[in-house]
Amino acid sequence: MTTPRNHTPIVRALDLEWARLRRRHDRGRIEAWPGLVADARCAAALRTAIDDATDLDHVVDATNRADHRRNPENVNESSVGSDPDAVLAALVEVAHHDGLAGRVVVQRILPAVITASYRWIDDSPERTLDHALGACWIAIADFDPGRRRRNIAASLTSDVVWIAFRRPMRRRGAGEVPVDERAFVRRADLAPPSHPLVDLARTVRE
């Protein structure tokens, strides 16, 4: 799995957190996750991924279609565990009950979220990534894997961009009040307001 570059303090903190979580976790807690998944196929896919994993990085890799293409010898096409979208859909559902599963999903989409955030960076890359990373959790909580079953990682990344960047811009645009262009012409003809002291001097002269 590709580790995101250490762009900002919050990303570095996430990397350190993941280095701790990926090996130091309650195995029994993770093995209970498939029981929280309503869809039998997704639950079986997650069970296969967990049984084959020695750490959480392996669970993340099980959600990555590109990793399966790079390592075809590890993929059993007849196995439900060979469907990364089914594994990721299961993790998104479990994330509604267990924050650790949500953290696995965040780790899966983090590189794509950082890349997608580049075009929105203003004067503060750290603030931009803070918005994006906060939006990750909202996107996961709102995501319905039953309605969007394919390309889940890309869909989550798109949701993050919408929540963090596109929706706020649309709201700002909706708050703008259109003005008739002729109003600017009329206002331009008006003399600028004078200072009270200038008015007083004019009155005294008169």
Phi and psi in degrees as a GROMACS rama.xvg file:
@    title "Ramachandran Plot"
@    xaxis  label "Phi"
@    yaxis  label "Psi"
@TYPE xy
-80.4723  126.097  THR-2
-86.6833  129.763  THR-3
-63.6108  147.948  PRO-4
-67.4973  151.371  ARG-5
-81.8098  80.1584  ASN-6
-74.7104  -46.5774  HIS-7
-136.385  167.685  THR-8
-55.9978  -37.5014  PRO-9
-69.5025  -35.0763  ILE-10
-70.0017  -40.2983  VAL-11
-61.7978  -39.1696  ARG-12
-64.6333  -38.6057  ALA-13
-64.6599  -39.6908  LEU-14
-62.1085  -43.4101  ASP-15
-65.5915  -40.2671  LEU-16
-62.4964  -43.3974  GLU-17
-66.5083  -38.469  TRP-18
-58.7638  -32.8163  ALA-19
-78.6614  -42.9565  ARG-20
-71.6705  -34.819  LEU-21
-61.3932  -26.5176  ARG-22
-114.606  -27.3489  ARG-23
-104.23  87.5055  ARG-24
-146.961  163.675  HIS-25
-81.952  107.421  ASP-26
-60.6536  -38.2399  ARG-27
-63.1731  -36.1751  GLY-28
-62.8219  -43.5487  ARG-29
-71.1125  -37.5539  ILE-30
-66.8691  -17.2353  GLU-31
-83.4968  -11.541  ALA-32
-58.2528  -45.1499  TRP-33
-56.8323  -28.1697  PRO-34
-68.9085  -13.3362  GLY-35
-93.3312  -0.775889  LEU-36
-100.559  124.641  VAL-37
-73.559  -40.3766  ALA-38
-74.0379  120.508  ASP-39
-63.1905  -38.8814  ALA-40
-66.6063  -43.4143  ARG-41
-67.4979  -37.7473  CYS-42
-62.8353  -41.8  ALA-43
-66.5244  -38.0124  ALA-44
-63.4503  -43.433  ALA-45
-65.7929  -39.8137  LEU-46
-59.468  -43.6769  ARG-47
-62.4225  -43.8442  THR-48
-62.3071  -41.9954  ALA-49
-69.0906  -41.551  ILE-50
-63.4748  -32.1942  ASP-51
-86.5385  -7.10665  ASP-52
-94.0831  141.839  ALA-53
-104.693  -15.566  THR-54
-153.418  176.309  ASP-55
-68.7872  -23.8825  LEU-56
-59.1265  -36.8829  ASP-57
-68.4193  -32.7623  HIS-58
-67.4495  -41.8174  VAL-59
-60.9654  -44.7792  VAL-60
-60.9951  -31.5304  ASP-61
-67.8977  -15.7748  ALA-62
-95.1904  -0.265896  THR-63
-105.976  109.522  ASN-64
-63.6309  -35.3174  ARG-65
-63.4534  -37.7888  ALA-66
-64.9106  -36.2496  ASP-67
-67.1995  -35.8835  HIS-68
-69.7219  -34.0655  ARG-69
-71.9746  -27.8244  ARG-70
-126.061  64.8476  ASN-71
-63.0828  -23.0118  PRO-72
-67.8782  -18.3361  GLU-73
-93.5426  1.5351  ASN-74
-108.63  124.73  VAL-75
-100.861  105.974  ASN-76
-61.7524  -22.4813  GLU-77
-85.4531  -5.44218  SER-78
-91.692  140.174  SER-79
-63.5964  -25.4193  VAL-80
-71.4823  -6.34785  GLY-81
-84.9682  -0.527931  SER-82
-101.931  100.22  ASP-83
-60.5348  -34.0317  PRO-84
-65.2976  -35.7882  ASP-85
-66.0143  -39.941  ALA-86
-65.1136  -44.9503  VAL-87
-67.6781  -38.8117  LEU-88
-60.342  -41.1932  ALA-89
-63.6007  -42.8143  ALA-90
-64.4849  -38.5798  LEU-91
-62.2179  -41.5912  VAL-92
-65.7391  -42.8067  GLU-93
-64.9766  -31.7881  VAL-94
-60.1206  -22.9869  ALA-95
-69.1111  -16.0416  HIS-96
-115.147  -27.3227  HIS-97
-136.144  118.133  ASP-98
-64.3627  -25.3393  GLY-99
-65.3057  -37.945  LEU-100
-64.2934  -38.1482  ALA-101
-62.1266  -37.3833  GLY-102
-65.7094  -34.4387  ARG-103
-64.1423  -42.3067  VAL-104
-64.7086  -42.6952  VAL-105
-58.8626  -43.8992  VAL-106
-62.04  -34.6988  GLN-107
-65.9659  -43.2058  ARG-108
-95.2247  -5.86299  ILE-109
-55.6485  -48.2598  LEU-110
-58.5828  -42.2282  PRO-111
-67.906  -37.0083  ALA-112
-65.6243  -42.4149  VAL-113
-61.9299  -45.6147  ILE-114
-62.2607  -44.1636  THR-115
-66.4214  -23.7662  ALA-116
-78.7432  -16.6616  SER-117
-53.1414  -44.9212  TYR-118
-70.8378  -12.938  ARG-119
-101.827  -0.867936  TRP-120
-67.8737  130.186  ILE-121
-106.633  -122.79  ASP-122
-84.6206  -7.75276  ASP-123
-135.249  94.0363  SER-124
-57.1259  -36.4742  PRO-125
-63.1673  -44.4899  GLU-126
-64.7964  -38.9759  ARG-127
-61.1017  -46.7411  THR-128
-69.9842  -31.6749  LEU-129
-58.6792  -45.3882  ASP-130
-61.6673  -44.4131  HIS-131
-64.9099  -43.8034  ALA-132
-69.0345  -35.7269  LEU-133
-64.5911  -37.8994  GLY-134
-67.6631  -24.205  ALA-135
-56.4848  -46.3875  CYS-136
-68.3502  -35.6438  TRP-137
-66.8817  -42.851  ILE-138
-61.5492  -41.6221  ALA-139
-65.7231  -43.0182  ILE-140
-64.7659  -33.7  ALA-141
-89.7977  -11.7834  ASP-142
-73.3367  137.007  PHE-143
-112.603  96.538  ASP-144
-67.1139  -17.7585  PRO-145
-72.1428  -25.1289  GLY-146
-92.9895  -31.7352  ARG-147
-123.312  98.371  ARG-148
-95.1938  -15.878  ARG-149
-116.51  154.298  ARG-150
50.6451  47.8401  ASN-151
-66.7887  -40.0382  ILE-152
-61.6118  -43.7882  ALA-153
-65.9959  -38.3749  ALA-154
-65.1279  -41.0398  SER-155
-63.7069  -42.3471  LEU-156
-61.604  -42.7929  THR-157
-62.0363  -39.8664  SER-158
-63.6565  -39.9408  ASP-159
-60.9489  -45.9128  VAL-160
-62.0365  -40.4509  VAL-161
-62.7189  -48.0861  TRP-162
-67.3785  -43.3911  ILE-163
-80.0276  -33.5703  ALA-164
-127.541  -51.1515  PHE-165
-70.8193  -44.7113  ARG-166
-63.7201  -44.2692  ARG-167
-60.4721  -36.9548  PRO-168
-65.6432  -39.2323  MET-169
-65.4987  -38.3865  ARG-170
-65.5727  -40.0304  ARG-171
-63.7827  -39.8059  ARG-172
-64.9933  -37.2945  GLY-173
-68.96  -22.9034  ALA-174
-82.8096  -7.82186  GLY-175
-78.8683  138.971  GLU-176
-101.535  118.54  VAL-177
-66.801  142.057  PRO-178
-123.7  136.094  VAL-179
-58.3479  130.439  ASP-180
-60.9227  -24.0296  GLU-181
-69.5706  -20.7063  ARG-182
-64.6934  -33.8142  ALA-183
-68.0782  -34.8402  PHE-184
-67.0445  -45.0298  VAL-185
-63.1587  -41.1902  ARG-186
-68.0763  -31.9661  ARG-187
-66.96  -26.2062  ALA-188
-78.1742  -18.3852  ASP-189
-76.6188  142.298  LEU-190
-71.5049  142.707  ALA-191
-65.231  147.425  PRO-192
-62.1179  140.419  PRO-193
-92.2639  161.994  SER-194
-73.8539  143.377  HIS-195
-54.1092  -35.7307  PRO-196
-67.629  -33.9736  LEU-197
-65.9949  -41.4184  VAL-198
-62.511  -40.0403  ASP-199
-64.1863  -43.5854  LEU-200
-62.6543  -39.9918  ALA-201
-64.9476  -40.0944  ARG-202
-63.9827  -40.9848  THR-203
-64.3959  -39.267  VAL-204
-64.3167  -42.6861  ARG-205
